[in-house]
Amino acid sequence: MRARNGTPPPREVPAQRRTLTVLVFSQVLSGAGLAAGITVGALLAEEMLGSTGLAGVPSALFTAGAALGAVAIGRICQRWGRRPGLALGYGVGALGSLGVVAATTIGNVPLLFLALLVYGAGTSTNLMARYAGADLASPARRGRAVSTVLFATTLGAVVGPNLVTVTGELAHGWGIPRLAGPFLLAVVAFGSAAIVLACLLRPDPLRLARALAEDAPAPGADSGTAEAADRPDRRGLVTGTTVMVLTQLVMIAIMTMTPVHMSAHGHSTQAAGLVIALHVGAMFLPSPLTGLLVDRVGRLWVAAASALTLLAAGILAAVAPPHSIPVLATALVLLGLGWNFGLISGTAMVTDALPPDRRASTQGLVDVGIAISGAAGGMSSGLVVMLGGYPVLALAGGILALAIVPVLALTARPARTTPALADATERAGHKEQGCAS
């Protein structure tokens, strides 16, 4: 009989290299679009709305848009494959970026809010592309496959914030507000990524992974084993989701208000762009090392490191002198690194836990949770800073990240770190031995 064990063969299939190459190219392009909202979103809202307390609204809106986008993209990928889902997501993100430019030009706040919501689809696509990198990867290399896709985002995401002044001057020359400049870059970045994926992501990695899972022989496997392999590993799914949700909430909350905090203490937009560029670099640049650690050391250990790193980031940001750019930059680098640890380890857990025929739609729902947590962090961050100050926000975020540790401790005790879907046959053998004894 044919077994559906939820994993590709031990050797990487030839199409995996081409898949990663195309994804890397598209991520380099889309990274610049991702950085636009991070760098100037809060400043744009503060300028148009005239309130620091509402500066977190853009972050909340485009992360809420990311939640809606994740659901839609997940369903499209589930039905038609990764290529149409990811290409459409980036196309919609480009449309939203263009809407932000139009809204700021005519000073229309409702249109700005709507455009930021649509722009969120592009940001969700950028993150969901990591799942495409893992579709054809064997469990032993899954962390590295995810990290390769995330690492590719580094170039665009780091260069983007440093082009704030250049794109701002370009926008001003065209009669557009300077803060809308990065969104002009996002139009080009997301649009180019959509074209690359639509034309080059062939064969579709998810559809091929399903075919391989259906055709993979599993000698000696009984029907109970096959059925177990077809079921999601709920424990791994919940743990991976929790790790990513908490790291996203903490990262978005602190990151969103850092440019506002710096602006309030006399720092220029260019200085804030530099700090955010270092932060975004730390979000993606360490990915190859993180992926190796996830595969070699284990998912749970790297997730625990995420919690401790975010705690250190929150404490350092809270005690940093407001006029010290190096200390703030160090705190934001730690913030990005902690997020990177959490995202890659959590993504590996979630992918391990899902068979290919249920993978895309469930991953979309997982990213909905991530986006909602980011929206909550972005929306609340401005209010917390207005009521208690930036140090209170940073310290509270660091402490909240520690909630990851007891979740991991509870997971580690009853469950093996080896994914249930990857070793269903082995577990069935242990069960038979136990019955015989």
C-alpha positions as CSV (number, residue, x, y, z in Angstrom):
1,M,0.0,0.0,0.0
2,R,1.1,3.6,-0.4
3,A,1.9,5.5,2.8
4,R,1.4,9.2,3.2
5,N,4.0,10.0,5.8
6,G,3.9,13.7,5.4
7,T,7.6,14.0,4.6
8,P,9.7,14.0,1.4
9,P,12.2,11.2,0.7
10,P,15.5,11.4,2.8
11,R,17.3,12.9,-0.2
12,E,16.4,16.4,-1.3
13,V,14.5,16.3,-4.6
14,P,16.2,18.1,-7.5
15,A,13.4,20.7,-7.7
16,Q,14.3,22.0,-4.2
17,R,17.4,23.8,-5.4
18,R,15.5,25.6,-8.2
19,T,12.6,26.4,-5.7
20,L,15.0,28.0,-3.3
21,T,16.8,30.0,-6.0
22,V,13.5,31.5,-7.2
23,L,12.3,32.2,-3.7
24,V,15.7,33.9,-2.8
25,F,15.4,36.2,-5.9
26,S,11.8,37.2,-5.0
27,Q,12.6,37.7,-1.4
28,V,15.5,40.1,-2.2
29,L,13.1,42.2,-4.1
30,S,10.2,42.1,-1.7
31,G,12.3,42.8,1.4
32,A,12.5,46.5,0.4
33,G,8.7,46.6,0.3
34,L,8.5,45.0,3.7
35,A,10.8,47.7,5.2
36,A,8.6,50.6,4.1
37,G,5.9,50.3,6.7
38,I,8.4,49.4,9.4
39,T,10.4,52.5,8.9
40,V,7.9,55.3,8.3
41,G,4.5,53.9,9.1
42,A,4.3,55.2,12.6
43,L,5.9,58.6,11.6
44,L,3.4,58.9,8.8
45,A,0.4,58.3,11.1
46,E,1.8,60.7,13.7
47,E,2.1,63.4,11.0
48,M,-1.3,62.9,9.4
49,L,-3.2,62.3,12.7
50,G,-1.3,64.6,14.9
51,S,-1.2,62.2,17.9
52,T,1.6,60.0,19.3
53,G,-1.1,57.8,20.9
54,L,-2.3,56.8,17.4
55,A,1.2,56.3,15.9
56,G,0.7,52.5,16.3
57,V,-2.4,52.5,14.1
58,P,-0.5,51.8,10.8
59,S,1.4,48.9,12.2
60,A,-1.9,47.5,13.5
61,L,-3.6,48.0,10.2
62,F,-1.0,46.4,8.0
63,T,-0.6,43.5,10.4
64,A,-4.4,43.1,10.4
65,G,-4.2,43.2,6.6
66,A,-1.6,40.5,6.9
67,A,-4.0,38.4,8.8
68,L,-6.6,38.6,6.1
69,G,-4.0,38.1,3.5
70,A,-2.7,35.0,5.2
71,V,-6.1,33.4,5.2
72,A,-6.7,34.2,1.5
73,I,-3.2,33.2,0.4
74,G,-3.3,30.0,2.5
75,R,-6.5,28.9,0.8
76,I,-5.3,29.8,-2.7
77,C,-2.1,27.9,-2.1
78,Q,-4.0,24.9,-0.7
79,R,-6.2,24.8,-3.8
80,W,-3.9,25.9,-6.6
81,G,-0.4,25.8,-5.2
82,R,2.3,28.2,-3.9
83,R,3.0,30.0,-7.2
84,P,-0.5,31.6,-7.7
85,G,-1.0,32.3,-4.0
86,L,2.4,34.0,-3.4
87,A,2.3,35.9,-6.7
88,L,-1.2,37.3,-6.1
89,G,-0.2,38.3,-2.5
90,Y,2.7,40.4,-3.7
91,G,0.5,41.9,-6.4
92,V,-2.1,43.0,-3.9
93,G,0.7,44.4,-1.7
94,A,1.9,46.5,-4.6
95,L,-1.6,47.9,-5.0
96,G,-1.8,48.7,-1.3
97,S,1.5,50.5,-1.4
98,L,0.3,52.6,-4.3
99,G,-2.8,53.4,-2.3
100,V,-0.7,54.7,0.6
101,V,1.1,57.0,-1.8
102,A,-2.2,58.3,-3.2
103,A,-3.7,58.8,0.3
104,T,-0.8,60.8,1.6
105,T,-0.7,62.9,-1.5
106,I,-4.3,64.0,-1.2
107,G,-4.3,63.9,2.6
108,N,-7.2,61.3,2.9
109,V,-6.9,59.5,6.2
110,P,-9.7,56.8,5.5
111,L,-8.0,55.9,2.2
112,L,-4.7,55.7,4.1
113,F,-6.2,53.2,6.5
114,L,-7.7,51.1,3.7
115,A,-4.4,51.2,1.8
116,L,-2.4,50.1,4.8
117,L,-4.8,47.2,5.3
118,V,-4.2,46.1,1.7
119,Y,-0.5,46.7,1.9
120,G,-0.5,44.1,4.7
121,A,-1.1,41.4,2.2
122,G,2.3,42.0,0.8
123,T,3.9,41.8,4.2
124,S,2.1,38.5,4.9
125,T,3.3,37.1,1.6
126,N,6.9,37.9,2.4
127,L,6.6,35.8,5.5
128,M,4.5,33.0,4.0
129,A,7.1,32.4,1.4
130,R,9.2,30.7,4.0
131,Y,6.8,27.8,4.0
132,A,7.3,27.3,0.3
133,G,11.0,26.8,1.0
134,A,10.2,24.0,3.4
135,D,7.7,22.1,1.2
136,L,10.3,19.9,-0.5
137,A,12.9,19.9,2.3
138,S,13.6,16.7,4.4
139,P,12.9,17.1,8.1
140,A,16.7,17.1,8.8
141,R,17.2,20.2,6.6
142,R,13.9,22.0,7.1
143,G,15.3,24.6,9.4
144,R,18.0,25.5,6.9
145,A,15.5,25.6,4.1
146,V,13.3,28.1,6.0
147,S,16.4,30.1,7.0
148,T,17.6,30.4,3.4
149,V,14.3,32.1,2.3
150,L,14.4,34.4,5.3
151,F,18.0,35.3,4.8
152,A,17.3,36.4,1.2
153,T,15.0,39.1,2.6
154,T,18.0,40.7,4.3
155,L,19.4,42.7,1.3
156,G,16.1,44.5,0.4
157,A,15.0,44.8,4.1
158,V,18.3,46.5,5.1
159,V,18.8,48.6,2.1
160,G,15.1,49.8,2.2
161,P,15.3,51.8,5.4
162,N,18.5,53.5,4.4
163,L,16.8,54.8,1.3
164,V,14.3,56.8,3.3
165,T,16.0,60.1,2.5
166,V,16.6,59.3,-1.2
167,T,13.0,58.0,-1.8
168,G,11.7,60.9,0.2
169,E,13.5,63.5,-2.0
170,L,12.3,61.6,-5.1
171,A,8.7,61.7,-3.8
172,H,9.0,65.4,-2.9
173,G,10.2,66.2,-6.4
174,W,7.0,64.6,-7.7
175,G,4.8,66.6,-5.3
176,I,4.3,63.7,-2.9
177,P,5.0,63.9,0.9
178,R,8.5,62.8,1.7
179,L,7.3,60.1,4.2
180,A,5.5,58.4,1.3
181,G,8.8,57.8,-0.5
182,P,9.5,54.3,0.9
183,F,6.0,53.2,-0.3
184,L,7.0,54.2,-3.9
185,L,9.8,51.7,-3.5
186,A,7.4,49.1,-2.1
187,V,5.2,49.4,-5.3
188,V,8.2,48.4,-7.4
189,A,9.5,45.8,-4.9
190,F,6.3,43.9,-4.4
191,G,5.3,44.2,-8.1
192,S,8.7,42.8,-9.2
193,A,8.5,39.9,-6.7
194,A,5.0,39.0,-8.0
195,I,6.3,38.8,-11.6
196,V,9.3,36.6,-10.7
197,L,7.2,34.1,-8.8
198,A,4.4,33.9,-11.4
199,C,7.0,33.3,-14.2
200,L,9.6,31.2,-12.5
201,L,8.3,29.2,-9.6
202,R,7.9,25.9,-11.5
203,P,7.3,23.2,-10.6
204,D,5.1,24.3,-7.8
205,P,6.8,23.1,-4.6
206,L,3.6,22.3,-2.6
207,R,1.9,20.4,-5.4
208,L,5.1,18.4,-6.0
209,A,5.4,17.7,-2.2
210,R,1.9,16.3,-2.2
211,A,2.7,14.0,-5.2
212,L,5.8,12.7,-3.5
213,A,4.1,12.1,-0.2
214,E,1.3,10.1,-2.0
215,D,3.8,8.0,-4.0
216,A,6.4,7.4,-1.3
217,P,6.5,3.7,-0.5
218,A,6.6,2.7,3.2
219,P,7.3,-1.0,3.5
220,G,5.8,-2.7,6.5
221,A,3.6,0.2,7.4
222,D,0.1,-0.7,8.5
223,S,-3.1,1.2,8.0
224,G,-3.0,2.6,11.6
225,T,0.5,4.1,10.9
226,A,-0.6,5.6,7.7
227,E,-3.6,7.2,9.3
228,A,-1.5,8.6,12.1
229,A,0.9,10.1,9.6
230,D,-2.0,11.8,7.9
231,R,-3.1,13.5,11.1
232,P,-1.5,16.8,12.3
233,D,0.7,16.7,15.4
234,R,-1.5,19.0,17.5
235,R,1.1,19.4,20.3
236,G,3.8,20.5,17.9
237,L,1.4,22.7,16.0
238,V,0.3,24.6,19.1
239,T,3.8,25.0,20.5
240,G,5.2,26.3,17.2
241,T,2.3,28.7,16.8
242,T,2.6,30.0,20.4
243,V,6.3,30.7,19.9
244,M,5.7,32.7,16.8
245,V,2.7,34.6,18.1
246,L,4.5,35.8,21.2
247,T,7.7,36.7,19.5
248,Q,5.8,38.7,16.9
249,L,3.8,40.6,19.5
250,V,6.8,41.6,21.4
251,M,8.9,42.5,18.4
252,I,6.2,44.6,16.7
253,A,5.3,46.5,19.8
254,I,8.8,47.6,20.6
255,M,9.9,48.1,17.0
256,T,6.9,50.3,16.1
257,M,7.5,52.9,18.7
258,T,11.3,53.1,18.5
259,P,11.3,55.6,15.6
260,V,8.7,57.7,17.4
261,H,10.7,57.5,20.7
262,M,13.8,58.6,18.8
263,S,12.0,61.5,17.0
264,A,10.7,62.8,20.3
265,H,14.3,63.1,21.6
266,G,15.6,65.0,18.6
267,H,16.9,62.2,16.3
268,S,16.5,62.6,12.6
269,T,14.5,60.3,10.4
270,Q,17.7,59.1,8.8
271,A,19.0,58.1,12.3
272,A,15.8,56.2,13.0
273,G,16.1,54.6,9.6
274,L,19.6,53.4,10.4
275,V,18.5,51.8,13.7
276,I,15.6,50.1,12.0
277,A,17.9,48.9,9.2
278,L,20.1,47.3,11.8
279,H,17.1,45.8,13.5
280,V,15.7,44.4,10.2
281,G,19.2,43.0,9.4
282,A,19.2,41.2,12.7
283,M,15.7,39.8,11.9
284,F,17.0,38.1,8.8
285,L,20.8,38.1,8.5
286,P,21.5,35.4,11.2
287,S,19.0,33.0,9.5
288,P,21.6,30.5,8.1
289,L,23.1,30.0,11.5
290,T,19.7,29.8,13.2
291,G,18.5,27.2,10.6
292,L,21.6,25.1,11.3
293,L,20.9,25.3,15.1
294,V,17.3,24.4,14.6
295,D,18.3,21.3,12.7
296,R,21.3,20.3,14.8
297,V,20.5,21.5,18.4
298,G,16.7,21.3,18.2
299,R,13.6,23.3,17.8
300,L,12.8,23.7,21.5
301,W,16.3,24.9,22.5
302,V,16.3,27.6,19.8
303,A,12.8,28.7,20.8
304,A,14.0,29.1,24.4
305,A,16.9,31.2,23.2
306,S,14.4,33.4,21.5
307,A,12.6,34.2,24.8
308,L,15.8,35.0,26.6
309,T,17.1,37.2,23.8
310,L,13.9,39.2,23.7
311,L,14.0,39.7,27.4
312,A,17.6,41.1,27.1
313,A,16.4,43.4,24.3
314,G,13.5,44.7,26.3
315,I,15.7,45.4,29.4
316,L,18.4,47.2,27.3
317,A,15.8,49.3,25.4
318,A,14.2,50.3,28.7
319,V,17.4,51.5,30.3
320,A,19.0,53.0,27.2
321,P,19.7,56.7,27.4
322,P,17.3,58.4,25.0
323,H,20.1,60.2,23.2
324,S,22.3,57.1,22.7
325,I,21.8,55.7,19.2
326,P,24.4,52.9,19.8
327,V,22.5,51.5,22.8
328,L,19.1,51.7,21.2
329,A,20.6,50.1,18.1
330,T,22.0,47.2,20.1
331,A,18.6,46.7,21.8
332,L,16.9,46.6,18.4
333,V,19.5,44.2,17.1
334,L,18.7,41.8,20.0
335,L,15.0,42.3,19.3
336,G,15.5,41.3,15.7
337,L,17.7,38.3,16.7
338,G,15.1,37.0,19.2
339,W,12.4,37.3,16.6
340,N,14.5,35.3,14.1
341,F,15.1,32.5,16.6
342,G,11.4,32.3,17.3
343,L,10.2,32.5,13.7
344,I,12.5,29.8,12.3
345,S,12.1,27.3,15.2
346,G,8.3,27.9,15.3
347,T,8.0,27.5,11.5
348,A,10.0,24.2,11.6
349,M,7.7,22.9,14.4
350,V,4.5,23.8,12.5
351,T,5.8,22.4,9.2
352,D,6.9,19.2,11.0
353,A,3.4,18.8,12.4
354,L,1.5,19.0,9.1
355,P,1.1,16.5,6.3
356,P,1.3,18.1,2.8
357,D,-2.4,17.8,2.0
358,R,-3.3,20.0,5.0
359,R,-0.3,22.2,5.1
360,A,-1.0,25.4,3.2
361,S,-4.4,26.3,4.7
362,T,-3.3,25.5,8.3
363,Q,-0.1,27.5,7.8
364,G,-2.3,30.4,6.6
365,L,-4.3,30.2,9.8
366,V,-1.1,30.1,11.9
367,D,0.0,33.2,10.2
368,V,-3.3,34.8,11.0
369,G,-2.6,34.3,14.6
370,I,0.9,35.8,14.1
371,A,-0.6,38.8,12.3
372,I,-3.3,39.4,14.9
373,S,-0.7,39.4,17.6
374,G,1.3,41.9,15.6
375,A,-1.7,44.1,15.2
376,A,-2.4,43.9,18.9
377,G,1.2,44.9,19.6
378,G,1.2,47.7,17.1
379,M,-2.1,49.1,18.3
380,S,-1.3,49.0,22.0
381,S,2.3,50.2,21.7
382,G,1.3,53.8,21.1
383,L,-1.1,53.9,24.1
384,V,1.4,52.3,26.4
385,V,4.1,54.8,25.4
386,M,1.6,57.7,25.8
387,L,0.6,56.5,29.3
388,G,3.8,55.0,30.7
389,G,6.6,55.9,28.3
390,Y,8.8,53.9,26.0
391,P,10.8,52.2,28.8
392,V,7.6,50.7,30.2
393,L,6.7,49.3,26.8
394,A,10.2,47.8,26.3
395,L,10.4,46.2,29.7
396,A,6.8,44.8,29.5
397,G,7.6,43.3,26.2
398,G,10.7,41.6,27.4
399,I,8.9,40.1,30.4
400,L,6.0,38.9,28.2
401,A,8.5,37.0,26.0
402,L,9.4,34.8,29.0
403,A,5.9,33.2,28.6
404,I,7.5,31.1,25.9
405,V,9.6,29.2,28.4
406,P,6.9,27.4,30.4
407,V,5.1,26.5,27.1
408,L,8.3,24.8,25.9
409,A,8.8,23.1,29.2
410,L,5.3,21.6,29.1
411,T,5.8,20.5,25.5
412,A,9.2,18.8,26.2
413,R,8.0,16.6,29.0
414,P,5.2,14.6,27.3
415,A,6.4,14.8,23.7
416,R,9.5,13.9,21.9
417,T,11.1,16.7,19.9
418,T,11.2,14.3,16.9
419,P,8.2,15.3,14.7
420,A,5.3,12.9,14.9
421,L,4.8,12.9,11.1
422,A,8.4,12.1,10.4
423,D,8.7,9.0,12.6
424,A,5.2,7.5,12.6
425,T,6.5,4.1,11.5
426,E,9.1,4.1,14.3
427,R,6.5,4.9,16.9
428,A,4.2,2.2,15.6
429,G,7.1,-0.2,16.1
430,H,7.6,0.9,19.7
431,K,3.9,0.3,20.3
432,E,4.1,-3.2,19.0
433,Q,7.2,-4.0,21.2
434,G,5.3,-2.7,24.2
435,C,2.3,-4.9,23.5
436,A,4.6,-7.9,23.1
437,S,6.3,-7.3,26.4
